[in-house]
């Protein structure tokens, strides 16, 4: 394995491009059928041994990210916010795979 740096600006660009693509397809929300999910804590995910599973919840993730974005941006809140953001990114991928991306309805057609 080769060590290297990943630029934050590239991650931001890639993430924004993916969300821009969803919005460009008319997707404006995610239908959440099951909010609880299994996850592996990030520290365990990078160990070579088998990780322990823990239960996560997308609504807890969303509320924590909302609170942490408004709060101080120190090392503690940053790792915690990104851990919860990963759960939200997983629900986007899950929804895309399972047809749970909701497209906006053009109200003009109904008028």
MMTF fields as JSON, N, C-alpha, C and O atoms, coordinates in Angstrom:
{
  "mmtfVersion": "1.0.0",
  "mmtfProducer": "UNKNOWN",
  "numBonds": 443,
  "numAtoms": 444,
  "numGroups": 111,
  "numChains": 1,
  "numModels": 1,
  "chainsPerModel": [1],
  "groupsPerChain": [111],
  "chainIdList": ["A"],
  "bondAtomList": [4, 2, 8, 6, 12, 10, 16, 14, 20, 18, 24, 22, 28, 26, 32, 30, 36, 34, 40, 38, 44, 42, 48, 46, 52, 50, 56, 54, 60, 58, 64, 62, 68, 66, 72, 70, 76, 74, 80, 78, 84, 82, 88, 86, 92, 90, 96, 94, 100, 98, 104, 102, 108, 106, 112, 110, 116, 114, 120, 118, 124, 122, 128, 126, 132, 130, 136, 134, 140, 138, 144, 142, 148, 146, 152, 150, 156, 154, 160, 158, 164, 162, 168, 166, 172, 170, 176, 174, 180, 178, 184, 182, 188, 186, 192, 190, 196, 194, 200, 198, 204, 202, 208, 206, 212, 210, 216, 214, 220, 218, 224, 222, 228, 226, 232, 230, 236, 234, 240, 238, 244, 242, 248, 246, 252, 250, 256, 254, 260, 258, 264, 262, 268, 266, 272, 270, 276, 274, 280, 278, 284, 282, 288, 286, 292, 290, 296, 294, 300, 298, 304, 302, 308, 306, 312, 310, 316, 314, 320, 318, 324, 322, 328, 326, 332, 330, 336, 334, 340, 338, 344, 342, 348, 346, 352, 350, 356, 354, 360, 358, 364, 362, 368, 366, 372, 370, 376, 374, 380, 378, 384, 382, 388, 386, 392, 390, 396, 394, 400, 398, 404, 402, 408, 406, 412, 410, 416, 414, 420, 418, 424, 422, 428, 426, 432, 430, 436, 434, 440, 438],
  "bondOrderList": [1, 1, 1, 1, 1, 1, 1, 1, 1, 1, 1, 1, 1, 1, 1, 1, 1, 1, 1, 1, 1, 1, 1, 1, 1, 1, 1, 1, 1, 1, 1, 1, 1, 1, 1, 1, 1, 1, 1, 1, 1, 1, 1, 1, 1, 1, 1, 1, 1, 1, 1, 1, 1, 1, 1, 1, 1, 1, 1, 1, 1, 1, 1, 1, 1, 1, 1, 1, 1, 1, 1, 1, 1, 1, 1, 1, 1, 1, 1, 1, 1, 1, 1, 1, 1, 1, 1, 1, 1, 1, 1, 1, 1, 1, 1, 1, 1, 1, 1, 1, 1, 1, 1, 1, 1, 1, 1, 1, 1, 1],
  "groupList": [{"groupName": "UNK", "atomNameList": ["N", "CA", "C", "O"], "elementList": ["N", "C", "C", "O"], "formalChargeList": [0, 0, 0, 0], "bondAtomList": [1, 0, 2, 1, 3, 2], "bondOrderList": [1, 1, 2], "singleLetterCode": "X", "chemCompType": "L-PEPTIDE LINKING"}],
  "groupTypeList": [0, 0, 0, 0, 0, 0, 0, 0, 0, 0, 0, 0, 0, 0, 0, 0, 0, 0, 0, 0, 0, 0, 0, 0, 0, 0, 0, 0, 0, 0, 0, 0, 0, 0, 0, 0, 0, 0, 0, 0, 0, 0, 0, 0, 0, 0, 0, 0, 0, 0, 0, 0, 0, 0, 0, 0, 0, 0, 0, 0, 0, 0, 0, 0, 0, 0, 0, 0, 0, 0, 0, 0, 0, 0, 0, 0, 0, 0, 0, 0, 0, 0, 0, 0, 0, 0, 0, 0, 0, 0, 0, 0, 0, 0, 0, 0, 0, 0, 0, 0, 0, 0, 0, 0, 0, 0, 0, 0, 0, 0, 0],
  "groupIdList": [1, 2, 3, 4, 5, 6, 7, 8, 9, 10, 11, 12, 13, 14, 15, 16, 17, 18, 19, 20, 21, 22, 23, 24, 25, 26, 27, 28, 29, 30, 31, 32, 33, 34, 35, 36, 37, 38, 39, 40, 41, 42, 43, 44, 45, 46, 47, 48, 49, 50, 51, 52, 53, 54, 55, 56, 57, 58, 59, 60, 61, 62, 63, 64, 65, 66, 67, 68, 69, 70, 71, 72, 73, 74, 75, 76, 77, 78, 79, 80, 81, 82, 83, 84, 85, 86, 87, 88, 89, 90, 91, 92, 93, 94, 95, 96, 97, 98, 99, 100, 101, 102, 103, 104, 105, 106, 107, 108, 109, 110, 111],
  "secStructList": [7, 7, 7, 7, 7, 7, 7, 2, 2, 2, 2, 2, 2, 2, 2, 2, 2, 2, 2, 2, 2, 2, 2, 2, 6, 6, 3, 3, 3, 3, 7, 7, 1, 7, 7, 3, 3, 3, 3, 3, 7, 2, 2, 2, 2, 6, 1, 1, 1, 7, 7, 7, 3, 3, 3, 3, 3, 2, 2, 2, 2, 2, 2, 2, 2, 2, 2, 2, 2, 2, 1, 7, 7, 7, 2, 2, 2, 2, 2, 2, 2, 2, 2, 2, 2, 2, 2, 2, 2, 2, 2, 2, 2, 2, 2, 2, 2, 2, 6, 7, 3, 3, 3, 7, 7, 7, 4, 4, 4, 4, 7],
  "xCoordList": [0.832, 0.0, 0.889, 1.898, 0.499, 1.257, 0.535, -0.665, 1.265, 0.676, 0.628, 1.557, -0.45, -0.603, -1.635, -2.358, -1.693, -2.68, -3.852, -3.685, -5.023, -6.212, -6.616, -6.794, -6.757, -7.079, -8.55, -9.446, -8.77, -10.12, -10.888, -12.075, -10.226, -10.897, -11.406, -12.471, -10.667, -11.128, -12.33, -13.297, -12.276, -13.415, -14.666, -15.758, -14.502, -15.639, -16.183, -17.395, -15.306, -15.737, -16.476, -17.533, -15.931, -16.571, -17.937, -18.906, -18.006, -19.269, -20.305, -21.446, -19.909, -20.837, -21.307, -22.478, -20.412, -20.783, -21.832, -22.767, -21.677, -22.657, -24.029, -25.047, -24.056, -25.332, -25.926, -27.144, -25.084, -25.57, -26.21, -27.223, -25.622, -26.174, -27.549, -28.469, -27.697, -29.003, -30.041, -31.135, -29.699, -30.638, -30.941, -32.068, -29.949, -30.15, -31.122, -31.761, -31.233, -32.181, -33.555, -34.457, -33.702, -34.978, -35.15, -36.232, -34.114, -34.206, -34.063, -33.095, -35.043, -34.942, -35.062, -34.968, -35.269, -35.335, -35.126, -35.066, -35.017, -34.822, -35.968, -36.237, -36.632, -37.677, -37.0, -36.399, -37.102, -36.45, -37.47, -38.415, -37.271, -38.16, -37.698, -38.515, -36.416, -35.813, -34.701, -33.709, -34.849, -33.848, -32.668, -31.593, -32.846, -31.752, -30.924, -31.448, -29.645, -28.735, -27.526, -27.248, -26.817, -25.575, -24.421, -24.371, -23.503, -22.308, -21.109, -21.235, -19.97, -18.698, -18.076, -17.98, -17.654, -16.964, -15.71, -15.022, -15.43, -14.319, -12.994, -12.178, -12.75, -11.486, -11.382, -10.305, -12.497, -12.506, -12.425, -11.872, -12.964, -12.998, -11.594, -11.391, -10.637, -9.288, -8.328, -7.121, -8.86, -8.077, -8.236, -9.281, -7.252, -7.311, -8.128, -8.506, -8.403, -9.227, -10.703, -11.074, -11.551, -12.989, -13.536, -13.254, -14.32, -14.841, -16.099, -16.772, -16.394, -17.648, -18.713, -18.456, -19.896, -21.0, -21.741, -21.886, -22.203, -23.042, -24.249, -24.206, -25.324, -26.539, -26.477, -26.158, -26.785, -26.873, -28.288, -29.096, -28.601, -29.916, -29.735, -29.069, -30.323, -30.104, -30.655, -30.101, -31.731, -32.272, -31.365, -31.218, -30.76, -29.749, -28.559, -28.023, -28.154, -27.049, -27.362, -26.541, -28.548, -28.932, -28.96, -28.431, -29.564, -29.639, -28.26, -27.992, -27.386, -26.041, -25.235, -24.537, -25.319, -24.579, -25.111, -24.326, -26.427, -27.0, -26.439, -26.03, -26.42, -25.935, -24.441, -23.994, -23.681, -22.235, -21.764, -20.723, -22.512, -22.162, -22.324, -21.578, -23.293, -23.544, -22.598, -22.429, -21.98, -21.138, -19.691, -19.355, -18.832, -17.394, -16.798, -17.213, -15.849, -15.221, -13.864, -12.828, -13.873, -12.627, -12.477, -13.367, -11.362, -11.084, -12.155, -12.495, -12.691, -13.694, -14.971, -15.499, -15.485, -16.736, -16.535, -17.456, -15.362, -15.139, -15.196, -15.886, -14.494, -14.539, -15.941, -16.399, -16.639, -17.985, -18.95, -19.792, -18.834, -19.684, -19.449, -20.404, -18.198, -17.916, -18.38, -18.789, -18.325, -18.833, -20.337, -20.82, -21.073, -22.512, -22.802, -23.773, -21.973, -22.15, -22.016, -22.701, -21.145, -20.989, -22.281, -22.605, -23.027, -24.32, -25.306, -26.084, -25.277, -26.171, -25.787, -26.657, -24.505, -24.054, -24.485, -24.875, -24.418, -24.859, -26.345, -26.745, -27.18, -28.615, -28.878, -29.816, -28.077, -28.228, -27.914, -28.661, -26.825, -26.461, -27.51, -27.885, -27.985, -29.02, -30.303, -30.917, -30.709, -31.923, -31.783, -32.733, -30.609, -30.39, -30.5, -31.059, -29.974, -30.012, -31.418, -31.769, -32.217, -33.535, -34.708, -35.856, -34.438, -35.511, -36.214, -37.385, -35.514, -36.132, -35.69, -35.827, -35.163, -34.859, -36.125, -36.659, -36.602, -37.873, -37.631, -36.858, -38.313, -38.198, -39.292, -40.421, -38.907, -39.894, -40.976, -40.733, -42.15, -43.275, -43.438, -43.513, -43.492, -43.67, -45.094, -46.037, -45.247, -46.564, -47.211, -48.435, -46.381, -46.934, -47.856, -48.805, -47.591, -48.403, -49.8, -50.739, -49.938, -51.209, -52.067, -53.245, -51.499, -52.252, -53.075, -53.759],
  "yCoordList": [-1.161, 0.0, 1.241, 1.3, 2.219, 3.455, 4.554, 4.761, 5.251, 6.39, 7.579, 7.81, 8.33, 9.532, 10.428, 10.004, 11.655, 12.603, 12.697, 12.561, 12.927, 13.194, 14.627, 14.99, 15.417, 16.831, 17.014, 16.426, 17.827, 18.157, 18.812, 18.544, 19.659, 20.342, 19.342, 19.551, 18.262, 17.246, 16.493, 16.244, 16.128, 15.448, 16.329, 15.846, 17.619, 18.546, 18.606, 18.544, 18.725, 18.798, 17.523, 17.595, 16.376, 15.111, 14.965, 14.558, 15.3, 15.207, 16.158, 15.766, 17.404, 18.373, 17.923, 18.093, 17.354, 16.873, 15.768, 15.739, 14.859, 13.783, 14.326, 13.912, 15.25, 15.829, 16.713, 16.742, 17.424, 18.213, 17.306, 17.665, 16.134, 15.173, 14.693, 14.613, 14.372, 13.957, 15.056, 14.797, 16.274, 17.381, 17.64, 17.998, 17.465, 17.631, 16.61, 16.857, 15.459, 14.428, 14.636, 13.815, 15.731, 16.035, 15.445, 15.545, 14.834, 14.24, 15.347, 16.107, 15.428, 16.447, 15.897, 16.656, 14.591, 14.008, 12.503, 11.903, 11.917, 10.474, 9.939, 10.442, 8.934, 8.288, 7.268, 6.304, 7.489, 6.611, 5.593, 5.927, 4.36, 3.271, 2.644, 2.182, 2.631, 2.037, 2.972, 3.13, 3.594, 4.573, 3.94, 4.537, 2.753, 2.113, 1.258, 0.664, 1.208, 0.453, 0.007, 0.537, -0.973, -1.443, -0.609, -0.249, -0.311, 0.421, -0.077, -0.77, 0.291, 0.001, 1.352, 2.209, 1.552, 2.798, 2.928, 1.947, 4.158, 4.399, 3.877, 3.398, 3.952, 3.445, 1.941, 1.43, 1.227, -0.219, -0.58, -1.622, 0.258, -0.03, -0.099, -0.756, 0.569, 0.595, -0.347, -0.314, -1.18, -2.243, -3.491, -3.666, -4.346, -5.518, -6.66, -7.58, -6.616, -7.649, -7.392, -6.319, -8.371, -8.186, -7.09, -7.084, -6.162, -5.052, -5.443, -6.419, -4.675, -4.839, -3.969, -2.821, -4.528, -3.774, -3.012, -3.493, -1.824, -1.03, -0.551, -0.498, -0.201, 0.255, 1.77, 2.499, 2.229, 3.649, 3.998, 3.107, 5.288, 5.754, 7.026, 7.962, 7.063, 8.203, 9.503, 10.57, 9.437, 10.666, 11.185, 12.397, 10.289, 10.708, 11.328, 12.352, 10.692, 11.224, 12.643, 13.55, 12.821, 14.126, 15.18, 16.278, 14.857, 15.821, 16.156, 17.312, 15.162, 15.426, 16.28, 17.201, 15.989, 16.8, 18.233, 19.181, 18.402, 19.761, 20.52, 21.673, 19.879, 20.532, 20.825, 21.89, 19.9, 20.058, 21.076, 21.705, 21.245, 22.265, 23.661, 24.581, 23.81, 25.1, 25.351, 26.495, 24.298, 24.42, 24.709, 25.012, 24.612, 24.848, 23.743, 22.587, 24.096, 23.126, 22.699, 23.005, 22.0, 21.473, 20.013, 19.457, 19.406, 18.034, 17.05, 16.122, 17.244, 16.316, 16.377, 15.333, 17.564, 17.662, 17.283, 16.758, 17.531, 17.176, 15.673, 15.227, 14.876, 13.423, 12.906, 12.016, 13.454, 13.007, 13.377, 12.565, 14.582, 15.026, 14.174, 13.776, 13.895, 13.077, 11.638, 10.993, 11.127, 9.783, 9.74, 8.799, 10.759, 10.806, 11.1, 10.586, 11.916, 12.19, 10.91, 10.749, 10.006, 8.748, 7.938, 7.279, 7.979, 7.303, 7.913, 7.197, 9.241, 9.917, 9.609, 9.452, 9.527, 9.167, 7.733, 7.435, 6.856, 5.477, 5.396, 4.572, 6.233, 6.177, 6.694, 6.239, 7.626, 8.098, 6.949, 6.717, 6.238, 5.111, 4.013, 3.445, 3.712, 2.689, 3.089, 2.263, 4.349, 4.837, 4.805, 4.467, 5.153, 5.129, 3.702, 3.48, 2.759, 1.367, 0.772, -0.105, 1.251, 0.664, 1.498, 1.216, 2.515, 3.318, 4.232, 4.564, 4.645, 5.51, 6.966, 7.723, 7.356, 8.76, 9.41, 8.985, 10.429, 11.054, 12.252, 13.154, 12.235, 13.359, 14.365, 14.021, 15.636, 16.691, 16.636, 16.221, 17.053, 17.082, 18.506, 19.439, 18.669, 20.002, 20.478, 19.968, 21.443, 21.958, 22.689, 22.784, 23.196, 23.938, 23.07, 23.577, 21.777, 20.873, 20.71, 20.375, 20.943, 20.736, 22.003, 21.943, 23.121, 24.38, 24.636, 25.656],
  "zCoordList": [0.0, 0.0, 0.0, 0.703, -0.794, -0.893, -0.131, -0.312, 0.714, 1.411, 0.479, -0.295, 0.552, -0.265, 0.398, 1.3, -0.054, 0.448, -0.52, -1.732, 0.023, -0.776, -0.468, 0.695, -1.476, -1.282, -0.893, -1.499, 0.113, 0.549, -0.593, -0.776, -1.352, -2.464, -3.499, -4.08, -3.739, -4.678, -4.114, -4.834, -2.829, -2.209, -2.263, -2.562, -1.973, -2.034, -3.459, -3.662, -4.435, -5.84, -6.253, -6.88, -5.909, -6.272, -5.609, -6.249, -4.325, -3.595, -4.177, -4.42, -4.4, -4.995, -6.367, -6.707, -7.157, -8.495, -8.416, -9.216, -7.453, -7.304, -6.906, -7.46, -5.947, -5.533, -6.634, -6.812, -7.363, -8.503, -9.546, -10.148, -9.76, -10.717, -10.272, -11.085, -8.989, -8.475, -8.681, -9.185, -8.294, -8.449, -9.916, -10.259, -10.79, -12.222, -12.795, -13.818, -12.13, -12.545, -11.896, -12.063, -11.162, -10.532, -9.149, -8.572, -8.601, -7.263, -6.225, -6.241, -5.316, -4.277, -2.863, -1.898, -2.724, -1.388, -1.447, -2.52, -0.272, -0.13, 0.708, 1.799, 0.204, 0.985, 1.895, 1.421, 3.207, 4.188, 4.665, 5.38, 4.265, 4.682, 5.993, 6.79, 6.206, 7.413, 7.855, 7.144, 9.016, 9.44, 10.17, 10.228, 10.724, 11.435, 10.482, 9.54, 10.742, 9.886, 10.697, 11.773, 10.162, 10.784, 10.27, 9.093, 11.153, 10.738, 11.523, 12.533, 11.035, 11.69, 12.009, 11.131, 13.246, 13.575, 12.727, 12.445, 12.33, 11.405, 11.932, 11.144, 13.224, 13.767, 13.564, 13.258, 13.731, 13.528, 12.047, 11.694, 11.189, 9.759, 9.153, 8.132, 9.772, 9.221, 9.939, 9.694, 10.819, 11.438, 10.579, 9.951, 10.534, 9.677, 10.259, 9.534, 11.549, 12.172, 11.92, 11.445, 12.235, 12.027, 12.951, 14.149, 12.383, 13.183, 13.951, 13.619, 14.965, 15.704, 15.035, 14.672, 14.882, 14.305, 15.397, 16.52, 15.05, 15.941, 15.145, 13.916, 15.844, 15.186, 15.019, 15.959, 13.812, 13.542, 13.13, 12.868, 13.069, 12.655, 11.836, 12.279, 10.646, 9.755, 10.327, 10.064, 11.102, 11.691, 12.805, 12.964, 13.572, 14.543, 13.816, 14.239, 12.719, 11.924, 11.44, 11.578, 10.877, 10.341, 11.446, 11.272, 12.561, 13.665, 14.224, 14.552, 14.335, 14.843, 13.869, 14.291, 12.581, 11.603, 11.614, 11.573, 11.671, 11.743, 12.943, 12.812, 14.108, 15.324, 15.247, 15.672, 14.716, 14.712, 13.682, 13.868, 12.605, 11.62, 12.23, 11.894, 13.12, 13.769, 14.938, 15.361, 15.463, 16.648, 16.307, 15.162, 17.322, 17.092, 16.212, 16.294, 15.396, 14.493, 15.04, 14.451, 16.156, 16.684, 16.25, 15.606, 16.601, 16.166, 16.619, 15.884, 17.828, 18.352, 17.546, 17.163, 17.276, 16.531, 15.074, 14.447, 14.521, 13.116, 12.888, 11.971, 13.692, 13.458, 13.692, 12.975, 14.694, 15.008, 13.876, 13.49, 13.35, 12.247, 10.999, 10.333, 10.684, 9.495, 9.684, 8.719, 10.903, 11.154, 10.858, 10.228, 11.314, 11.048, 9.578, 9.022, 8.953, 7.527, 6.707, 5.698, 7.13, 6.389, 6.401, 5.413, 7.512, 7.562, 6.581, 5.952, 6.447, 5.504, 4.055, 3.198, 3.791, 2.439, 2.128, 0.999, 3.113, 2.894, 2.574, 1.751, 3.204, 2.903, 1.49, 0.836, 1.016, -0.368, -1.331, -2.282, -1.091, -1.958, -1.892, -2.918, -0.687, -0.508, -1.235, -1.911, -1.1, -1.76, -3.276, -3.981, -3.778, -5.225, -5.764, -6.838, -5.029, -5.461, -5.386, -6.175, -4.437, -4.186, -4.69, -4.346, -5.497, -6.074, -5.091, -5.28, -4.038, -3.035, -3.131, -2.17, -4.286, -4.506, -5.043, -6.067, -4.362, -4.726, -5.632, -5.311, -6.772, -7.704, -7.415, -7.066, -7.575, -7.331, -8.393, -9.526, -8.018, -8.941, -9.427, -8.628, -10.714, -11.293, -11.051, -11.656, -10.178, -9.837, -11.029, -11.116, -11.931, -13.07, -13.913, -14.511, -13.969, -14.774, -14.195, -14.917, -12.9, -12.24, -12.213, -11.86, -12.575, -12.513, -13.751, -13.838]
}
